[in-house]
Amino acid sequence: MILGFLGFWGLVLLAITVWMEFTGQPALGWATGLLAVVLAFWGLLRLRRRLPDRRARRHI
């Protein structure tokens, strides 16, 4: 669920950053926020791979 939340906001921040760049407005803050969301998403994906499979525990 958290991955979906971060993915959604990552797409929103990407669209805002691109729009700000095309219109010539300052986009550094938006790009920094996008970087933070992407790093959090990447970190959660790595954590998810290390955790044991939840489906395997249901059958026990």
ZIVENBEL-V171461 format. One record per residue. N is the residue number from 1. RES is the residue in three letters. OMEGA is omega in degrees with one decimal (999 if undefined). Layout:
# ZIVENBEL-V171461
N,RES,OMEGA + N,RES,OMEGA
This chain:
# ZIVENBEL-V171461
1,MET,179.8 + 2,ILE,178.1 + 3,LEU,177.2 + 4,GLY,177.5 + 5,PHE,179.7 + 6,LEU,177.9 + 7,GLY,178.4 + 8,PHE,-178.1 + 9,TRP,174.3 + 10,GLY,177.4 + 11,LEU,178.1 + 12,VAL,-179.4 + 13,LEU,176.2 + 14,LEU,179.8 + 15,ALA,179.6 + 16,ILE,-179.3 + 17,THR,179.0 + 18,VAL,179.2 + 19,TRP,-179.6 + 20,MET,178.1 + 21,GLU,-179.0 + 22,PHE,-179.5 + 23,THR,176.1 + 24,GLY,178.4 + 25,GLN,179.4 + 26,PRO,-176.0 + 27,ALA,-176.1 + 28,LEU,179.0 + 29,GLY,178.5 + 30,TRP,179.6 + 31,ALA,177.0 + 32,THR,175.3 + 33,GLY,177.1 + 34,LEU,177.3 + 35,LEU,179.4 + 36,ALA,179.9 + 37,VAL,179.7 + 38,VAL,178.0 + 39,LEU,176.9 + 40,ALA,178.6 + 41,PHE,-179.9 + 42,TRP,178.8 + 43,GLY,178.0 + 44,LEU,175.9 + 45,LEU,177.6 + 46,ARG,178.0 + 47,LEU,-179.8 + 48,ARG,179.2 + 49,ARG,-178.0 + 50,ARG,-178.4 + 51,LEU,177.2 + 52,PRO,-179.0 + 53,ASP,-178.2 + 54,ARG,-179.8 + 55,ARG,-179.1 + 56,ALA,-178.7 + 57,ARG,-178.1 + 58,ARG,-175.1 + 59,HIS,-178.5 + 60,ILE,999
